[in-house]
Amino acid sequence: MSGGFVMRGEMQIMRLDDVGPPRDVKALKMDVEGHEPFVMRGAKNFFSRHTVWFMVIEFNGPILRMPDGRRQVDFIIDVIK
């Protein structure tokens, strides 16, 4: 056990923009410990191609501002508009 995490299986990781043909996405959960802007950069086309009905994003409190001073939530809103 390293850093308090236990590996219990494997998962496939891909950019959201690489998800296959357009479809309804019932739920999308993002918990990436402050890396939300980077994940959203990999999803620029995802939100225009797919219908997302429900999205939960967990923000890391101490890291709520991006290097350019914008709040992460403002960046994410700009991406999904």
Wavefront OBJ file of the C-alpha trace (Angstrom):
o trace
v 0.000 0.000 0.000
v 1.563 3.264 -1.126
v 0.213 6.711 -0.247
v -2.895 5.255 1.380
v -4.314 3.804 -1.854
v -5.116 0.159 -2.504
v -5.239 -1.127 -6.078
v -8.244 -3.410 -6.456
v -8.459 -3.834 -10.196
v -7.750 -2.249 -13.527
v -9.560 0.334 -15.574
v -9.269 1.689 -19.068
v -8.222 5.331 -19.324
v -8.881 7.476 -22.386
v -9.512 11.096 -23.283
v -13.209 11.933 -23.314
v -12.777 13.170 -26.906
v -11.754 9.619 -27.886
v -15.069 8.090 -26.760
v -16.765 6.409 -29.728
v -19.818 7.451 -31.735
v -22.292 10.015 -30.348
v -24.597 8.690 -27.654
v -26.522 9.654 -24.554
v -24.263 9.610 -21.498
v -26.479 9.091 -18.468
v -23.865 10.078 -15.877
v -20.316 11.395 -15.875
v -18.341 11.633 -12.617
v -15.006 13.406 -12.392
v -12.774 13.156 -9.318
v -9.245 13.952 -10.461
v -7.771 15.822 -7.487
v -7.235 19.266 -8.991
v -6.610 18.157 -12.575
v -10.089 19.137 -13.805
v -8.820 21.719 -16.333
v -6.554 19.117 -17.929
v -9.356 16.570 -18.179
v -11.665 19.189 -19.688
v -9.028 20.106 -22.288
v -9.238 16.471 -23.389
v -13.027 16.819 -23.678
v -13.397 19.856 -25.937
v -15.367 17.925 -28.580
v -16.980 15.432 -26.219
v -19.693 17.812 -25.035
v -20.644 18.853 -28.575
v -20.918 15.212 -29.755
v -22.560 13.561 -26.744
v -25.600 14.350 -24.620
v -24.649 14.281 -20.923
v -27.690 14.091 -18.657
v -25.958 14.310 -15.285
v -22.432 15.380 -14.363
v -20.735 15.407 -10.959
v -17.386 17.139 -10.584
v -15.539 17.054 -7.283
v -13.330 20.103 -6.862
v -10.244 20.083 -4.693
v -10.776 23.079 -2.384
v -7.198 24.382 -2.131
v -6.747 24.192 -5.907
v -9.826 26.088 -7.087
v -7.882 28.645 -9.158
v -6.093 28.000 -12.408
v -2.615 29.426 -13.085
v -4.157 32.285 -15.100
v -6.285 33.286 -12.081
v -9.634 31.971 -13.362
v -11.682 29.696 -11.150
v -11.747 26.079 -12.364
v -15.535 26.123 -12.403
v -15.486 29.090 -14.828
v -13.075 27.223 -17.098
v -15.308 24.140 -17.096
v -18.427 26.188 -17.832
v -16.616 27.779 -20.790
v -15.693 24.326 -22.155
v -19.223 22.870 -21.984
v -21.066 25.911 -23.367
l 1 2 3 4 5 6 7 8 9 10 11 12 13 14 15 16 17 18 19 20 21 22 23 24 25 26 27 28 29 30 31 32 33 34 35 36 37 38 39 40 41 42 43 44 45 46 47 48 49 50 51 52 53 54 55 56 57 58 59 60 61 62 63 64 65 66 67 68 69 70 71 72 73 74 75 76 77 78 79 80 81
